[in-house]
Each structure stands twice: as structure tokens, then as C-alpha cells.
Amino acid sequence: MPDLFFDTSILMNSRDLVPAPLPLPGLPPGAVARALRHLDDGSVRSTLVDLPKGWASGRVAGAAAQQGYVTHGTLHDGDTVLDAGAFFFHPPGHPFSWQAEQDVGLILILNAPQIYAPAATSGAQPEAILALRPVDVPVTPSLIDGKASGVIRRVLWQDPVSGADTRHLTIPQGVSGLGAEWHPCNEEIFCLTRDTVADDAHPFRAGSFLFNPAFAVHGGNRKVNAAQTTMLEWHDGLWAINRYTE
């Protein structure tokens, strides 16, 4: 049994975060960020980004891999159109050219410290995901202790080397809580939607962000899910669920 941590999970409402200029070198000014998580070296791991109408990146590429999920508006990347609900993955050096013809919001996930520069290549890299809608991704069975959990899981991207992945999850109303658990990787979760249900006082709602550090015990107070919830969840290593009992 590895050394485990307790009371280290962080739950916040993204609406309470103070907007600031997007702190990523190489992009034009005007983009606004609300950082969700920083790495130990201070670099951005995940952030909400708001692009104002008329903003354009120019043709650039990132030194690090990046993922994104459009929360509202329509983002153009050359001939690719990313509407609300679209996911993308760019490996290092992948060229892109973003244009916001209306106000656009996205969740941006950086796989390492990021800096942008004019793109050195012209074509898309083969492992890039230009635009993917979760509904077009097959459901991966979600089994806990050998039984179906009731969670609808779609894996949008996975690193073939580290096992890190990003998932779109739907938790239907009535799914039972799993109890205390821990994972061998860092886990970040953003609540995309949560149905409105009378007398539902759960603090995890649309716009909430939850960070469960690696080897952190969490989830012990879960009960039956009162309202259907959709989430984007991402990990920095191979995810596994481990039950915790005292």
C-alpha cells in the first residue's frame, strides 16, 4: 500500500476565479484566463480561456501538447470548425490558426509548460485530433468491482506511452456513490452541466472544478446522484480506481 493523503482534494467554483490575461507567451493579447491548476513550477496545467469576438492567434504551434474543449461559441481553426462541445488535441509543433468570430470559451489543458511560436510546418500531424464530439466516441464500459457503475464514459484522448487520458463522463440521476477511493495519478474534473433538481444541495455544479491529487483518498461522502451530470475529466498518468477501507 503506498502512502496515502487525506483532505487534499480541492473543489472550487470557476465563477469565483479572477480573470487575468492569458499567461502563455507567443499569442496575441486580448485572451483572458481563469487558471484552474498550476504545476509545481508555476506553469499552467489547466485553465479556462475566453477569446473575445475578433481575436485571432495567427498561424502558430505550441512547444508542448495541448488539449481543449469548447464550452461556448464557435472557434475556427482554418477550415476546421469547433462548436460548443467539441474537443481537440494538438501534439507538440502542430500548427493551428484560431479565429473567434464571436465570443468563445474553452477549457485548455497543457501537457507541459507551454510557449507558442510561428508554425514551422504546414500540415496537421497524424496524431492530432482536429475536432471531436463526445457523442461520436464509442462508450467505454465503466466497471467497478466487476459490476457496471452506471457511468457513461467516452475516452476522447489517451497517451499511448504514459496512459494519461481525457474523458467525457455522464453520470445519470440515481447512480450510487462509490465510497472512498484513490488513484495513482492526478485527476482533474470540470462539471459541464448538472440538471436542476429540487432540494439538490450538492456543491458540485456546472462550472465547478475538482482536483484530486495522486494517492489522495476522496469520495467517502458520496451518495446517490440526485441529478444527471456531465463532466470533462483528465489525468496525467494511467488511471486506476482503488478502494479505501480503514
Disulfide bonds with the S-S distance in Angstrom:
none
